[in-house]
Amino acid sequence: MTVDIRENGGALPGDFGSLFMRAIPWILVASLGAAAFYWDGLISLGAAWSRPEYSYGPLVPLITLYMTLLEIHRHPVKPDHGSRIVGFVVLGLALLVGLLGNLVEIPDIITYGFILYVGALILILAGTREGFRFWPGWLHLIFMLPLPQFIYLSVSTHLQAVSAEIGVAVIQFMGIPVLLDGTVIDLGEYKLLVAEACSGLRYLFPLFSFGWLMAVLYNGPNWHRVIIFLATIPVTILMNSFRVGMIGVLVNYFGIGHAEGFIHYFEGWVIFISCTVILYLIAWLLSRFCSFGRERPKYIIGMDYEGVLGPLRKLPSLKAGKSFVAASIIALVAGIAWQITPTPAPASIDRLPLGIFPMQVDNWQGRATILDREIEYVLGADEYLLADYKSGNENVNLLMTFYKSQTQGSGIHSPEICLPGGGWEVSKWEQKAITVGNGDQTKTINVNRAIIQRGLERQLVYFWFEQRGRQITNDFEAKFVSMWDTFNDGRSDGGLVRVVTPMKPGEAVDVADERLQSFLGGIVPQLPTYFPAIEA
């Protein structure tokens, strides 16, 4: 960078060569290249911001802009004529990550590449030494990205359970009889479900952003800042749990209206504001009692507004430099090249729909049922089959789901996530190799196996992921295999197979194992018709 965008900026350059080297046109070129290259990720990001838990997303870039302008206002950027190699290395990595995301059709990976791209432009425009000063604002952009769906579901489910347990403790503290069944709070006359929306993520995500801003603006040592930021997690969990408990108390005394509608959302805002006040109180306590001999600062959080827009007024005088011009051209060429690259035709999948799966399997007679609408929505499958099979006095429940694509934001909903929310206590999941079929038609597959219990009920569960001819037991492996097959064969379809059998009182686990494996002997040979493998 050759112009101090705070102190300078008088007359604009007059000759055409200097005019050509001004930064604004090349920033527009770099932005156009980014829009073309990272388009699918940016569109997906906009769609994520329409969801309640990520609705704060558009504010994140604005907060980052404020943090960047504040840094320039307080410490003007000095000319840095050093090497831009680091910036170009980051640019290359950003384009590589974006290309990978485009090839495997995973928008989340594309947006990660975009964040790297922003950092690369900062390093190239300002230089390595000056550019690294802006890392807090640049890193803050991470908070505008949605979590991968399978991670989001896992975190949300665990937070639902924690919020329900602490919420019930609050209700009991108020002397109200209450029972907890999974994530259902039973008050007798009323039953409250601690749903996904009550997990606390709608507070935690924006508070991460706010806590980061507060930590950056905090006037104190770095270890204080780390504590302030990390405190957002327990503060959010405890306050959300307190909210769940108070909703139960209000419903018990004043009716179900306090668990829905305007009052419900108003309570949410009260809790969010309370969380921000608690974070500020933590900052005050650290500043007041944990200085350890340091002079007490004049202010705790430095929110400076006066003159912070000054750098924007100086922007027309900012020069690009040859490195930034080159980077902008590289980005534009990459964007154009990607846009003109022919999109491969979707791979054809020759399969039968799950809806016609036979209800007669060997000596098992089935009856199809449907999921609750809320569970069906969370499942997000393109097709599913839920059926109860019966043979004499023996019963097996079968669930199969199918996804046309597992890389476009949708994904398999693992039973490991949803079973605890239904009130089931789950023994440790283990991987087990089982052999199904008879004679020459036997096949060995790996399954996830667990015994689940709710009250006096016990059930044995098997499940695995059907992935284009593979039986996979690990969520992460299923994701990576889908990425590879998307890149290599243009397919990421697949699904889940889950079987459950109730265990009679006193029944040995080996007997239940034998029952499930006998049932699967008639199911597994038919799966390739509904979950076709990739042809060699």
C-alpha positions as CSV (number, residue, x, y, z in Angstrom):
1,M,0.0,0.0,0.0
2,T,1.4,3.4,-1.0
3,V,-1.2,5.8,0.4
4,D,-2.1,6.4,4.0
5,I,-5.9,6.2,3.7
6,R,-6.4,8.1,6.9
7,E,-4.0,11.1,6.7
8,N,-3.8,11.6,2.9
9,G,-6.3,11.7,0.1
10,G,-6.2,15.3,-1.1
11,A,-6.1,15.7,-4.9
12,L,-6.9,12.8,-7.1
13,P,-4.2,11.7,-9.5
14,G,-4.4,13.5,-12.8
15,D,-2.6,11.3,-15.4
16,F,-4.2,8.3,-16.9
17,G,-1.6,5.9,-15.6
18,S,-2.1,7.0,-12.0
19,L,-5.9,6.9,-12.5
20,F,-5.6,3.3,-13.8
21,M,-3.8,2.3,-10.7
22,R,-6.4,3.5,-8.3
23,A,-7.8,0.8,-6.0
24,I,-11.5,1.2,-6.3
25,P,-11.8,-0.1,-9.9
26,W,-9.6,-3.1,-9.1
27,I,-11.6,-3.8,-5.9
28,L,-14.7,-4.0,-8.1
29,V,-12.8,-6.3,-10.5
30,A,-11.8,-8.5,-7.6
31,S,-15.4,-8.5,-6.3
32,L,-16.7,-9.5,-9.7
33,G,-14.2,-12.4,-9.9
34,A,-15.2,-13.5,-6.4
35,A,-18.9,-13.4,-7.3
36,A,-18.4,-15.5,-10.4
37,F,-16.0,-18.1,-8.8
38,Y,-17.8,-18.4,-5.4
39,W,-21.3,-17.9,-6.6
40,D,-22.8,-21.2,-5.4
41,G,-21.4,-20.7,-2.0
42,L,-22.6,-17.1,-1.7
43,I,-26.1,-18.1,-2.8
44,S,-26.1,-20.9,-0.2
45,L,-24.9,-18.4,2.4
46,G,-27.9,-16.1,1.6
47,A,-30.3,-19.0,1.9
48,A,-28.8,-19.9,5.3
49,W,-29.3,-16.3,6.5
50,S,-33.0,-16.8,5.9
51,R,-33.1,-19.4,8.7
52,P,-33.8,-18.0,12.2
53,E,-30.6,-19.3,13.8
54,Y,-28.5,-17.5,11.2
55,S,-30.7,-14.4,10.6
56,Y,-28.0,-12.3,12.2
57,G,-25.6,-13.2,9.4
58,P,-25.9,-10.0,7.3
59,L,-24.7,-8.0,10.4
60,V,-21.4,-9.9,10.6
61,P,-19.7,-8.3,7.5
62,L,-20.9,-4.8,8.8
63,I,-19.3,-5.5,12.2
64,T,-16.1,-6.7,10.4
65,L,-16.1,-3.4,8.4
66,Y,-16.4,-1.4,11.6
67,M,-13.6,-3.3,13.2
68,T,-11.4,-2.7,10.1
69,L,-12.2,1.0,9.9
70,L,-11.6,1.4,13.6
71,E,-8.2,-0.2,13.4
72,I,-7.3,2.1,10.5
73,H,-8.6,5.1,12.4
74,R,-6.6,4.3,15.5
75,H,-3.4,3.2,13.7
76,P,-3.2,4.6,10.1
77,V,-1.8,2.1,7.6
78,K,1.8,2.7,6.7
79,P,3.3,2.1,3.2
80,D,4.5,-1.5,2.9
81,H,6.7,-2.1,-0.2
82,G,7.6,-5.6,0.9
83,S,6.9,-8.9,-0.8
84,R,3.3,-10.0,-1.4
85,I,4.2,-13.6,-1.6
86,V,2.3,-14.6,1.5
87,G,-0.8,-12.9,0.1
88,F,-0.5,-14.8,-3.2
89,V,0.0,-18.1,-1.3
90,V,-3.3,-17.4,0.6
91,L,-4.9,-16.4,-2.7
92,G,-3.9,-19.7,-4.3
93,L,-5.2,-21.6,-1.3
94,A,-8.5,-19.7,-1.5
95,L,-9.0,-20.5,-5.2
96,L,-8.0,-24.2,-4.6
97,V,-10.5,-24.5,-1.7
98,G,-13.2,-22.8,-3.8
99,L,-12.5,-25.0,-6.7
100,L,-12.7,-28.1,-4.5
101,G,-16.1,-26.9,-3.2
102,N,-17.4,-26.3,-6.7
103,L,-16.2,-29.7,-8.0
104,V,-17.7,-31.7,-5.1
105,E,-20.8,-29.4,-5.0
106,I,-20.6,-28.5,-1.3
107,P,-21.4,-24.8,-0.8
108,D,-19.9,-24.8,2.7
109,I,-16.5,-25.5,1.3
110,I,-16.9,-22.8,-1.3
111,T,-17.7,-20.2,1.4
112,Y,-14.6,-21.3,3.4
113,G,-12.6,-20.5,0.3
114,F,-14.3,-17.1,0.0
115,I,-13.2,-16.2,3.6
116,L,-9.6,-17.1,2.6
117,Y,-10.0,-15.0,-0.5
118,V,-10.9,-11.9,1.5
119,G,-7.9,-12.4,3.7
120,A,-5.7,-12.8,0.6
121,L,-6.9,-9.5,-0.8
122,I,-6.1,-7.7,2.5
123,L,-2.6,-9.1,2.6
124,I,-1.9,-8.2,-1.0
125,L,-3.4,-4.7,-0.8
126,A,-1.9,-3.7,2.5
127,G,1.2,-5.9,2.5
128,T,2.0,-8.7,4.8
129,R,3.2,-6.7,7.8
130,E,0.3,-4.2,7.8
131,G,-2.3,-6.7,6.5
132,F,-1.9,-9.1,9.5
133,R,-3.1,-6.3,11.8
134,F,-6.6,-6.8,10.5
135,W,-6.9,-10.5,11.3
136,P,-9.5,-10.0,14.1
137,G,-12.0,-8.5,11.7
138,W,-11.1,-11.0,8.9
139,L,-11.5,-14.0,11.3
140,H,-14.8,-12.5,12.5
141,L,-16.3,-13.3,9.1
142,I,-16.3,-17.0,10.1
143,F,-19.3,-16.3,12.3
144,M,-21.5,-15.6,9.3
145,L,-21.0,-19.1,8.0
146,P,-23.5,-21.9,8.9
147,L,-22.3,-25.0,10.6
148,P,-22.3,-28.2,8.5
149,Q,-25.7,-29.8,8.9
150,F,-24.5,-33.0,10.5
151,I,-22.5,-31.0,13.1
152,Y,-25.4,-28.6,13.6
153,L,-27.8,-31.4,14.4
154,S,-25.4,-33.1,16.8
155,V,-24.7,-29.8,18.7
156,S,-28.4,-28.8,18.7
157,T,-29.5,-32.2,20.1
158,H,-27.0,-32.1,22.9
159,L,-27.9,-28.6,23.8
160,Q,-31.6,-29.5,23.8
161,A,-30.9,-32.2,26.4
162,V,-28.8,-29.9,28.6
163,S,-31.4,-27.1,28.4
164,A,-34.2,-29.6,29.3
165,E,-32.3,-31.0,32.3
166,I,-31.3,-27.6,33.7
167,G,-34.8,-26.2,32.9
168,V,-36.4,-29.0,34.9
169,A,-34.0,-28.2,37.8
170,V,-35.3,-24.6,37.8
171,I,-38.9,-25.8,37.8
172,Q,-38.2,-28.2,40.7
173,F,-36.5,-25.4,42.6
174,M,-39.7,-23.4,42.4
175,G,-41.5,-26.3,44.1
176,I,-43.4,-27.5,41.0
177,P,-43.7,-31.3,40.4
178,V,-42.2,-32.1,37.0
179,L,-40.9,-35.1,35.1
180,L,-38.4,-35.2,32.2
181,D,-38.8,-37.7,29.4
182,G,-36.0,-37.1,26.9
183,T,-36.6,-33.5,25.9
184,V,-40.2,-33.5,26.9
185,I,-41.0,-31.6,30.2
186,D,-44.1,-33.2,31.8
187,L,-46.0,-30.8,34.1
188,G,-49.0,-33.1,34.4
189,E,-51.7,-31.0,32.6
190,Y,-49.2,-29.7,30.1
191,K,-46.2,-31.2,28.3
192,L,-43.5,-29.0,26.8
193,L,-41.1,-30.2,24.1
194,V,-37.7,-28.6,24.2
195,A,-37.5,-28.5,20.5
196,E,-34.5,-27.6,18.2
197,A,-35.5,-23.9,18.3
198,C,-35.1,-24.0,22.1
199,S,-31.6,-25.5,22.0
200,G,-30.0,-22.1,22.5
201,L,-28.2,-22.0,19.1
202,R,-30.2,-19.0,18.1
203,Y,-28.6,-17.1,20.9
204,L,-25.2,-18.8,20.8
205,F,-24.4,-18.0,17.2
206,P,-25.0,-14.2,17.4
207,L,-23.4,-14.1,20.8
208,F,-20.3,-15.6,19.4
209,S,-20.1,-12.7,17.0
210,F,-20.9,-10.2,19.7
211,G,-18.5,-11.8,22.2
212,W,-15.7,-11.7,19.6
213,L,-16.4,-7.9,19.0
214,M,-16.4,-7.3,22.7
215,A,-13.1,-9.2,23.2
216,V,-11.4,-7.2,20.4
217,L,-12.6,-3.9,21.8
218,Y,-11.8,-4.8,25.4
219,N,-9.2,-2.6,27.0
220,G,-7.1,-5.2,28.8
221,P,-4.7,-8.1,28.5
222,N,-5.3,-10.8,25.9
223,W,-6.0,-13.6,28.4
224,H,-9.0,-11.4,29.6
225,R,-10.2,-11.3,26.0
226,V,-10.0,-15.1,25.6
227,I,-12.1,-15.5,28.8
228,I,-14.7,-13.0,27.6
229,F,-15.1,-14.8,24.3
230,L,-15.2,-18.3,25.7
231,A,-17.7,-17.1,28.4
232,T,-20.4,-16.8,25.6
233,I,-20.8,-20.6,25.7
234,P,-21.7,-21.2,29.4
235,V,-23.6,-17.9,29.6
236,T,-25.8,-18.8,26.7
237,I,-26.4,-22.4,27.8
238,L,-27.3,-21.4,31.4
239,M,-29.5,-18.4,30.4
240,N,-31.3,-20.5,27.8
241,S,-31.9,-23.2,30.3
242,F,-33.2,-20.7,32.8
243,R,-35.6,-19.5,30.1
244,V,-36.8,-23.0,29.5
245,G,-37.4,-23.4,33.2
246,M,-39.2,-20.1,33.6
247,I,-41.5,-21.0,30.6
248,G,-42.4,-24.2,32.4
249,V,-43.1,-22.2,35.6
250,L,-45.3,-19.6,33.7
251,V,-47.2,-22.4,31.8
252,N,-47.9,-24.2,35.1
253,Y,-49.5,-21.1,36.6
254,F,-50.9,-19.1,33.7
255,G,-51.4,-21.6,30.9
256,I,-49.9,-22.7,27.6
257,G,-50.0,-19.2,26.1
258,H,-46.6,-18.5,27.7
259,A,-45.0,-21.2,25.6
260,E,-46.0,-19.8,22.2
261,G,-46.7,-16.6,20.3
262,F,-45.5,-13.1,21.1
263,I,-44.8,-13.7,24.8
264,H,-42.5,-16.6,23.9
265,Y,-40.4,-14.6,21.4
266,F,-40.3,-11.6,23.8
267,E,-38.9,-13.8,26.5
268,G,-36.2,-14.8,24.0
269,W,-35.2,-11.2,23.4
270,V,-35.0,-10.6,27.1
271,I,-32.7,-13.5,27.5
272,F,-30.5,-12.4,24.6
273,I,-30.1,-8.9,26.1
274,S,-29.4,-10.4,29.5
275,C,-26.6,-12.5,28.0
276,T,-24.9,-9.4,26.6
277,V,-25.2,-7.6,29.9
278,I,-23.6,-10.6,31.7
279,L,-20.7,-10.6,29.2
280,Y,-20.2,-6.9,29.9
281,L,-20.3,-7.7,33.6
282,I,-17.7,-10.4,33.2
283,A,-15.5,-7.8,31.4
284,W,-16.0,-5.3,34.2
285,L,-15.1,-7.9,36.9
286,L,-11.9,-8.9,35.0
287,S,-10.9,-5.3,34.6
288,R,-11.7,-4.4,38.2
289,F,-10.4,-7.4,40.1
290,C,-7.9,-9.2,37.8
291,S,-5.5,-6.4,36.9
292,F,-2.7,-7.9,39.0
293,G,-0.9,-4.6,39.5
294,R,-1.8,-3.0,36.2
295,E,-3.2,0.5,36.2
296,R,-7.0,0.4,36.0
297,P,-8.0,1.3,32.5
298,K,-10.1,4.5,31.9
299,Y,-12.7,2.5,29.9
300,I,-13.6,-1.2,29.5
301,I,-15.0,-1.5,26.0
302,G,-13.7,1.0,23.5
303,M,-16.7,1.7,21.2
304,D,-15.2,4.6,19.2
305,Y,-17.5,6.1,16.5
306,E,-16.2,9.6,16.0
307,G,-14.0,9.7,12.9
308,V,-14.3,6.0,12.2
309,L,-15.8,6.7,8.8
310,G,-12.8,8.8,7.8
311,P,-11.0,6.0,6.0
312,L,-13.9,5.6,3.7
313,R,-13.8,9.2,2.6
314,K,-10.1,8.7,1.7
315,L,-10.8,5.6,-0.3
316,P,-10.8,7.3,-3.7
317,S,-7.1,8.2,-3.2
318,L,-6.0,4.6,-2.4
319,K,-3.7,3.1,-4.9
320,A,-3.9,-0.5,-5.9
321,G,-0.3,-1.5,-6.6
322,K,0.8,-3.9,-9.3
323,S,0.3,-7.0,-7.0
324,F,-3.3,-6.1,-6.3
325,V,-4.0,-5.5,-9.9
326,A,-2.5,-8.9,-10.8
327,A,-4.5,-10.6,-8.0
328,S,-7.7,-9.0,-9.2
329,I,-7.1,-10.2,-12.8
330,I,-6.3,-13.7,-11.6
331,A,-9.6,-13.8,-9.6
332,L,-11.6,-12.5,-12.6
333,V,-10.1,-15.0,-15.0
334,A,-10.8,-17.8,-12.5
335,G,-14.4,-16.7,-12.1
336,I,-14.9,-16.4,-15.9
337,A,-13.2,-19.8,-16.5
338,W,-15.5,-21.5,-13.9
339,Q,-18.6,-19.9,-15.3
340,I,-17.9,-20.9,-18.9
341,T,-16.9,-24.5,-17.9
342,P,-19.7,-26.8,-19.0
343,T,-21.8,-28.2,-16.2
344,P,-21.7,-32.0,-16.4
345,A,-25.1,-33.6,-16.8
346,P,-26.4,-35.2,-13.5
347,A,-25.5,-38.9,-13.3
348,S,-28.5,-41.1,-14.0
349,I,-29.6,-43.3,-11.2
350,D,-31.5,-46.4,-12.1
351,R,-33.4,-47.4,-9.0
352,L,-36.8,-48.2,-7.6
353,P,-38.5,-45.9,-5.1
354,L,-38.7,-46.9,-1.5
355,G,-42.5,-46.6,-1.6
356,I,-42.8,-49.9,-3.4
357,F,-40.4,-51.8,-1.1
358,P,-42.2,-55.2,-0.4
359,M,-44.2,-55.6,2.8
360,Q,-43.7,-59.3,2.6
361,V,-40.1,-60.3,3.4
362,D,-39.6,-64.0,3.9
363,N,-42.0,-64.8,6.8
364,W,-42.2,-61.2,7.9
365,Q,-45.4,-59.2,7.2
366,G,-45.0,-55.4,7.1
367,R,-47.2,-52.4,7.5
368,A,-46.0,-49.0,6.3
369,T,-46.5,-46.0,8.6
370,I,-45.5,-42.3,8.5
371,L,-43.3,-40.1,10.7
372,D,-44.5,-37.1,12.6
373,R,-44.3,-34.0,10.5
374,E,-41.7,-32.3,12.6
375,I,-39.4,-35.4,12.5
376,E,-40.0,-35.7,8.8
377,Y,-38.9,-32.1,8.3
378,V,-35.7,-32.5,10.4
379,L,-35.0,-35.8,8.5
380,G,-35.0,-33.9,5.2
381,A,-35.0,-37.0,3.1
382,D,-36.2,-37.1,-0.5
383,E,-37.8,-40.4,0.2
384,Y,-38.3,-42.6,3.3
385,L,-39.9,-45.8,4.3
386,L,-41.0,-46.5,7.8
387,A,-42.6,-49.9,8.4
388,D,-43.4,-52.3,11.2
389,Y,-42.8,-56.0,10.4
390,K,-44.2,-58.8,12.3
391,S,-43.6,-62.6,12.4
392,G,-45.5,-64.4,15.0
393,N,-44.8,-62.7,18.3
394,E,-41.6,-61.0,17.0
395,N,-41.5,-57.4,15.8
396,V,-39.0,-55.3,13.9
397,N,-39.2,-51.7,12.8
398,L,-37.5,-50.7,9.6
399,L,-36.6,-47.1,8.6
400,M,-34.8,-46.4,5.3
401,T,-34.1,-42.9,3.9
402,F,-32.9,-41.8,0.5
403,Y,-31.2,-38.6,-0.5
404,K,-30.6,-37.7,-4.1
405,S,-27.7,-35.5,-3.1
406,Q,-25.7,-35.4,0.2
407,T,-23.6,-32.4,-0.8
408,Q,-26.2,-29.7,-1.4
409,G,-26.9,-28.8,2.2
410,S,-28.9,-32.0,2.9
411,G,-27.6,-34.9,4.8
412,I,-28.3,-38.1,6.7
413,H,-29.9,-37.8,10.1
414,S,-28.1,-40.3,12.3
415,P,-30.1,-42.2,15.0
416,E,-27.2,-41.4,17.4
417,I,-28.5,-37.8,17.4
418,C,-32.2,-38.3,17.6
419,L,-32.7,-41.2,20.0
420,P,-31.6,-39.4,23.2
421,G,-34.1,-36.7,22.4
422,G,-36.9,-39.3,22.5
423,G,-36.1,-40.2,26.1
424,W,-34.0,-43.3,25.3
425,E,-30.9,-44.0,27.3
426,V,-28.3,-45.4,24.8
427,S,-25.6,-47.8,25.6
428,K,-22.3,-47.2,23.9
429,W,-22.5,-47.4,20.2
430,E,-20.2,-50.1,18.8
431,Q,-19.4,-51.3,15.3
432,K,-20.1,-54.9,14.7
433,A,-19.6,-57.1,11.7
434,I,-22.7,-59.3,11.0
435,T,-23.3,-62.0,8.4
436,V,-26.8,-62.1,6.9
437,G,-28.3,-64.5,4.4
438,N,-28.1,-68.2,3.9
439,G,-25.9,-70.6,1.9
440,D,-24.2,-69.0,-1.0
441,Q,-26.2,-65.8,-0.6
442,T,-24.5,-64.6,2.7
443,K,-23.0,-61.2,3.0
444,T,-20.9,-59.6,5.8
445,I,-21.6,-55.9,6.6
446,N,-20.6,-53.5,9.4
447,V,-23.4,-52.0,11.5
448,N,-23.6,-49.6,14.4
449,R,-25.2,-51.5,17.3
450,A,-26.6,-50.4,20.6
451,I,-29.1,-51.3,23.3
452,I,-31.5,-48.5,24.1
453,Q,-33.7,-48.3,27.2
454,R,-36.6,-46.1,28.3
455,G,-38.1,-47.1,31.6
456,L,-38.6,-50.8,31.5
457,E,-38.5,-50.9,27.7
458,R,-35.4,-52.2,26.0
459,Q,-34.7,-52.3,22.3
460,L,-31.8,-53.4,20.1
461,V,-30.8,-51.1,17.3
462,Y,-28.7,-51.6,14.1
463,F,-28.0,-48.9,11.6
464,W,-25.6,-48.1,8.8
465,F,-25.3,-45.7,5.8
466,E,-25.9,-47.1,2.3
467,Q,-23.5,-45.2,0.1
468,R,-23.6,-46.3,-3.5
469,G,-22.7,-49.9,-2.9
470,R,-20.8,-49.3,0.4
471,Q,-22.1,-49.9,3.9
472,I,-20.5,-47.2,6.1
473,T,-20.9,-46.8,9.9
474,N,-19.2,-43.4,10.4
475,D,-20.8,-40.0,9.6
476,F,-17.5,-38.3,8.6
477,E,-16.5,-41.2,6.4
478,A,-19.9,-41.1,4.7
479,K,-19.4,-37.3,4.0
480,F,-15.9,-37.8,2.6
481,V,-17.0,-40.7,0.4
482,S,-19.8,-38.6,-1.0
483,M,-17.4,-35.8,-1.8
484,W,-15.1,-38.3,-3.6
485,D,-17.9,-39.9,-5.6
486,T,-19.3,-36.5,-6.6
487,F,-15.9,-35.5,-7.9
488,N,-15.2,-38.9,-9.5
489,D,-18.6,-40.0,-10.7
490,G,-21.0,-37.1,-10.3
491,R,-23.1,-39.0,-7.7
492,S,-23.7,-38.3,-4.0
493,D,-27.0,-40.1,-3.5
494,G,-27.4,-42.5,-0.6
495,G,-29.3,-43.1,2.6
496,L,-29.7,-44.7,5.9
497,V,-30.9,-48.2,7.0
498,R,-32.0,-48.6,10.6
499,V,-33.7,-51.6,12.2
500,V,-35.0,-51.8,15.7
501,T,-36.5,-54.8,17.6
502,P,-38.1,-54.6,21.1
503,M,-36.6,-57.0,23.7
504,K,-39.0,-59.0,25.9
505,P,-38.5,-58.8,29.6
506,G,-35.5,-61.0,30.5
507,E,-34.7,-61.8,26.9
508,A,-31.0,-62.3,26.1
509,V,-29.3,-59.9,23.9
510,D,-28.1,-62.7,21.6
511,V,-31.7,-63.7,20.9
512,A,-32.5,-60.1,19.8
513,D,-29.3,-60.1,17.7
514,E,-30.3,-63.3,16.0
515,R,-33.8,-61.9,15.2
516,L,-32.5,-58.7,13.6
517,Q,-29.9,-60.6,11.6
518,S,-32.5,-63.1,10.4
519,F,-34.8,-60.2,9.3
520,L,-31.9,-58.4,7.5
521,G,-31.2,-61.7,5.6
522,G,-34.3,-60.9,3.5
523,I,-33.7,-57.1,3.4
524,V,-30.0,-56.7,2.5
525,P,-30.1,-58.6,-0.8
526,Q,-32.8,-56.2,-2.1
527,L,-31.0,-52.9,-1.1
528,P,-29.0,-52.5,-4.4
529,T,-32.3,-52.1,-6.3
530,Y,-33.1,-49.1,-4.1
531,F,-29.6,-47.8,-3.3
532,P,-27.7,-48.6,-6.5
533,A,-23.9,-48.9,-6.6
534,I,-21.7,-47.0,-8.9
535,E,-20.9,-49.1,-12.0
536,A,-17.3,-50.0,-12.5
